[in-house]
Amino acid sequence: MDLLKTPLYEEHLKCHGKMVEFAGYSLPVQYATGVIKEHLAVRTACGLFDVSHMGEIICEGALANINMLLSNDYTDLDINHARYSPMCNEQGGVVDDLIVYKQHEHKYFIVVNAANKDKDFAWMKAHAFGDVKFSDVSAEYAQLALQGPKSEHILAQVTDEKNIPQKYYTCIFDAKIDDIDCIISRTGYTGEDGFEIYVASKYAPAIWNLLLENGKEDGLIPCGLGARDTLRLEAAMPLYGHEMNDEISPKEAGLGIFVKMDKPDFIGKSALEQKGAPTRRRVGLKVTGKGIIREAQDVYIDGEKIGITTSGTHCPYLKQAVALAIVDVAHKDVGTKVQVDVRGRMVEAEIVKLPFYKRSK
């Protein structure tokens, strides 16, 4: 199967990106700088990511569709604001997690995970009712993520202040960068302050190079999938297919705050009511022994299996090996000592408070 290329493919080659397959696309896992330097750049200065593989879907029509599809409540969402939500199946598992931006009173811009784009679009259309229209506009957009403490200063070099959203999870739909129309949102997946820029695909290389050029003095570098994953894990941000899936409910994934059970209804609500309080929960593990824990490794207490890891790595900024895991609720308390089976060798770990890393405001 031929891999898809984002509009920035040639730019990645120019920057010596090491290209790998991800969600059907050829994307850079890292550049010559390496994952650690890219990770640290985002924590201390700024990094630029190509996330054009993400999907964009427009919903035009009744708010009732959004509220039925998603477990969060969008009734009071203001125009130019965004809100995160899981999207559940009838059994209370997660179809995907996504962000909804309100563009107009009856128009929503929805950003979904790359690997789930087609599944999500089909799901939304299959559950549509009333006067509503869903459109997959993914091919029309490129998405760039400018992330890190210096991101606002760099963005201010290339656009007017009026185009820069001031609050987290707000956006400006009619923004311009260098006279190019774009959407700029104050969102991200790194645990840092930052922005996500949506622009017509053909203009993506111009925006990419403009940002890199203007951000050079502030330490801006291009970053790949490797740093994107270590950054989100260090910030304990869940990843679909790991911390949640069709069998793991949002409550089990620690996303109960985004599940509004007082809403009249949403797909999966009755299943979640019937399940009652979760019997397992997502927790954070800090490795106290020697080794690095990865995903899909069994977690034990005194020889009894209590759960399984969902993600794991060595965090460059914290200089600490950590993991996320789903464990029985009886053993979820902070301070609980566990052992993780790493290819037949038991590695000591301890349940710690999440997130592992939180930026200072």
C-alpha positions in Angstrom: 0.0 0.0 0.0 1.3 3.4 -1.0 1.7 5.7 2.1 -0.1 9.1 2.0 2.0 12.2 2.2 1.2 15.3 4.1 1.6 18.7 2.3 4.8 19.1 4.3 6.5 15.9 3.1 9.2 17.6 1.0 9.9 20.0 3.9 10.6 17.0 6.2 13.1 15.6 3.7 14.8 19.0 3.5 15.0 19.0 7.3 16.5 15.5 7.3 13.4 13.9 8.8 13.5 10.2 9.4 10.3 9.1 7.8 8.2 6.2 9.1 4.7 4.9 8.5 2.0 6.2 10.9 -1.8 6.0 10.5 -1.3 5.4 6.7 1.0 8.4 6.3 4.7 8.8 5.8 5.7 11.1 8.7 8.9 12.1 10.5 9.6 10.1 13.7 12.5 12.5 14.4 15.0 14.8 12.7 18.8 14.8 12.9 18.5 16.6 16.3 17.0 13.4 17.8 14.0 12.8 20.1 15.6 14.0 23.3 16.6 17.4 21.9 13.2 17.9 20.3 11.4 17.0 23.5 13.6 19.4 25.5 13.1 22.2 22.9 9.3 22.0 23.5 9.7 22.1 27.3 12.2 25.0 27.3 11.7 26.9 24.1 9.5 25.8 21.2 8.9 23.0 18.7 7.0 22.8 15.4 5.1 19.6 14.5 3.3 18.5 11.3 0.0 17.1 12.4 -1.7 17.3 9.0 -2.6 13.6 9.3 -5.3 14.5 11.8 -8.8 14.5 10.5 -11.2 17.5 10.2 -15.0 17.1 10.0 -17.5 19.9 9.8 -20.9 19.5 11.4 -23.6 21.9 10.1 -26.9 21.7 11.9 -28.5 20.9 15.2 -26.5 21.1 18.5 -28.6 18.0 19.5 -26.4 15.9 17.2 -23.2 17.0 18.9 -24.7 16.4 22.3 -25.9 12.9 21.4 -22.6 11.8 19.8 -20.4 13.1 22.6 -20.3 12.5 26.3 -19.4 16.1 27.1 -22.0 18.8 27.1 -21.8 21.4 24.3 -25.0 23.3 25.2 -23.1 26.4 26.6 -20.1 26.3 24.3 -19.4 29.8 23.0 -18.4 30.7 19.4 -14.6 30.6 18.9 -14.3 28.2 21.9 -13.3 24.6 21.9 -14.2 21.6 24.1 -12.7 18.1 24.4 -14.8 15.0 24.6 -14.7 11.2 24.3 -17.2 9.7 21.7 -18.7 6.5 23.1 -20.2 3.4 21.5 -23.4 1.8 22.8 -21.5 -0.3 25.2 -19.8 2.7 26.9 -16.4 2.1 25.2 -14.6 4.9 23.3 -14.9 5.2 19.5 -12.5 8.1 19.6 -11.6 11.3 21.6 -11.8 14.6 19.8 -12.0 18.4 20.0 -15.0 20.4 18.8 -14.6 24.1 17.9 -17.8 26.2 17.6 -17.5 28.3 14.4 -21.0 29.7 14.2 -24.3 29.1 16.0 -25.0 25.9 13.9 -21.5 25.1 12.6 -18.9 23.0 14.4 -15.3 22.2 13.3 -14.3 18.8 14.7 -10.8 17.5 14.9 -10.4 13.7 15.2 -7.5 11.2 15.4 -5.8 10.3 12.2 -6.2 6.5 12.4 -9.9 6.9 13.3 -10.9 9.6 10.7 -12.8 7.3 8.4 -14.4 5.3 11.2 -15.4 8.5 13.0 -16.9 10.1 9.9 -18.9 6.9 9.2 -20.1 6.8 12.9 -21.2 10.4 12.8 -23.2 10.0 9.6 -24.7 6.7 10.8 -26.0 8.4 13.9 -27.1 11.7 12.4 -30.7 12.8 12.8 -32.8 15.8 11.9 -31.5 18.7 9.7 -27.7 18.1 10.0 -24.8 17.6 7.5 -21.4 16.1 8.3 -18.5 16.8 5.8 -15.0 15.3 5.9 -12.8 18.2 5.0 -9.5 16.6 6.1 -7.9 16.7 2.6 -8.4 20.5 2.5 -6.4 21.2 5.6 -2.9 21.0 6.8 -2.3 21.3 10.6 0.8 22.6 12.3 1.4 22.6 16.0 3.6 25.3 17.5 4.3 24.2 21.1 6.4 25.5 23.9 6.8 28.5 26.3 8.1 30.7 23.5 5.3 29.8 21.0 3.3 33.0 21.6 6.4 35.2 21.1 7.2 33.4 17.8 3.7 33.5 16.6 3.7 37.3 17.2 6.6 37.6 14.7 4.4 36.4 11.9 0.9 37.7 12.7 -1.0 40.5 14.3 -1.9 40.3 18.0 -5.7 40.2 17.1 -5.0 36.8 15.4 -3.6 35.2 18.6 -6.1 33.5 20.9 -5.5 34.6 24.5 -7.2 31.8 26.4 -6.6 28.1 26.4 -9.1 26.2 24.3 -10.2 29.3 22.3 -9.6 29.9 18.6 -9.8 32.5 15.8 -11.4 31.2 12.6 -10.6 34.2 10.4 -6.9 34.6 11.3 -4.2 35.4 8.9 -0.5 34.6 8.9 1.5 36.5 6.2 -1.8 37.3 4.5 -2.7 33.6 4.3 -6.1 32.6 5.8 -5.9 30.2 8.6 -7.6 29.0 11.9 -5.4 29.5 15.0 -6.3 27.7 18.2 -4.7 27.8 21.6 -4.5 24.0 22.0 -2.0 21.2 22.0 -0.9 17.7 23.0 2.4 18.4 24.7 1.5 19.7 28.2 2.9 23.1 27.1 1.3 26.4 26.1 1.0 26.4 22.3 -1.0 26.8 19.2 -2.5 24.6 16.4 -2.7 26.2 13.0 -5.1 24.9 10.3 -4.4 26.2 6.8 -5.3 25.2 3.3 -2.9 22.4 2.3 -1.2 24.3 -0.5 -0.1 27.1 1.9 1.4 24.7 4.6 5.0 24.8 3.3 5.0 28.6 3.4 3.7 28.8 7.0 6.1 26.0 8.1 9.1 27.8 6.7 8.0 31.2 7.9 7.6 29.9 11.5 11.0 28.1 11.4 12.8 31.2 10.1 11.2 33.6 12.5 11.5 31.3 15.5 15.2 30.5 14.9 16.5 33.0 17.5 14.0 31.6 20.1 15.3 28.0 19.6 12.4 26.7 17.5 13.2 23.4 15.8 11.0 20.9 13.8 9.9 17.9 16.0 8.7 14.5 15.0 6.3 11.8 16.2 8.8 10.4 18.8 8.9 13.7 20.8 5.1 14.1 20.3 4.6 10.8 22.1 7.2 11.3 24.9 5.8 14.8 25.6 2.2 13.7 25.8 3.1 10.8 28.0 5.2 13.0 30.3 2.1 15.2 30.6 0.0 12.0 31.1 -2.3 12.8 28.2 -4.2 9.8 27.0 -3.8 8.4 23.5 -6.5 6.6 21.7 -5.7 2.9 21.2 -3.7 2.9 24.4 -5.4 4.5 27.4 -8.8 4.1 25.7 -10.4 2.0 23.0 -13.7 0.4 22.1 -13.5 -1.7 25.3 -12.2 0.9 27.8 -14.7 3.4 29.0 -13.9 7.1 29.5 -14.4 6.7 33.3 -11.9 3.8 33.4 -9.5 6.0 31.4 -9.7 8.7 34.0 -11.8 11.0 31.8 -14.9 11.0 33.9 -14.8 14.8 34.1 -15.7 14.8 30.3 -18.7 12.5 30.8 -21.8 14.5 31.7 -24.2 12.0 33.1 -26.7 14.7 33.9 -27.3 15.3 30.2 -30.6 14.0 28.9 -28.9 11.4 26.8 -25.8 10.5 24.7 -24.7 7.3 23.0 -23.3 5.0 25.7 -25.0 6.7 28.6 -27.3 3.9 29.5 -24.4 1.4 29.3 -22.3 3.5 31.6 -25.2 3.8 34.1 -25.6 0.0 34.1 -21.9 -0.5 34.7 -21.9 1.8 37.7 -18.7 2.8 39.4 -15.6 1.7 37.4 -13.9 -1.5 38.6 -10.6 -0.4 37.0 -8.8 2.9 36.6 -6.0 4.5 34.7 -3.0 5.3 37.0 0.5 6.6 36.6 3.6 4.4 37.4 7.1 5.7 38.3 9.8 3.1 37.8 11.7 2.7 41.0 13.7 -0.3 39.8 16.0 -0.7 36.8 14.5 -0.7 33.3 11.9 1.0 31.1 8.3 -0.1 31.1 6.5 -0.2 27.7 2.8 -0.8 26.8 1.0 -4.1 27.2 3.0 -5.4 30.1 1.3 -7.0 33.1 1.3 -5.3 36.4 1.5 -7.3 39.6 1.3 -7.0 43.4 2.9 -10.0 45.2 2.4 -12.3 42.3 -1.2 -11.3 41.7 -2.0 -9.6 38.3 -3.8 -6.4 38.9 -3.6 -4.7 35.5 -1.7 -3.9 32.4 0.3 -1.0 31.1 -1.0 1.1 28.2 2.0 3.3 27.5 5.5 3.7 28.8 8.8 5.4 28.1 11.8 7.3 29.6 10.8 11.0 29.9 13.7 13.2 28.8 12.7 16.3 30.8 11.9 14.5 34.1 14.8 12.1 33.5 12.5 9.4 34.8 11.0 6.2 33.4 7.2 6.2 33.7 4.1 4.4 32.4 0.4 4.6 32.3 -1.6 1.6 33.3 -5.2 0.4 33.8 -5.4 -1.4 37.2 -8.1 -2.8 39.5 -9.6 0.1 41.6 -8.6 -1.7 44.8 -5.0 -1.0 44.0 -5.2 2.5 42.4 -4.0 4.5 45.4 -0.9 6.7 45.1 2.0 5.1 46.9 1.1 1.5 46.0 4.1 -0.6 45.2 3.8 -2.8 42.1 6.0 -5.0 39.8 5.8 -4.9 36.0 6.7 -8.0 33.9 9.2 -6.6 31.4 9.9 -9.6 29.1 10.1 -12.0 32.0 11.9 -9.7 34.4 10.0 -8.0 37.2 10.7 -4.3 37.4 9.7 -2.4 40.6 7.4 0.6 40.2 5.1 2.8 42.3 1.7 4.4 41.6 2.1 8.2 41.6 -0.2 11.2 41.1 -0.9 12.3 37.6 0.2 14.2 35.6 3.9 13.3 35.8 4.8 16.8 34.5 2.7 20.0 34.8 4.0 23.3 33.4 4.3 26.2 35.7 1.8 28.9 34.6 
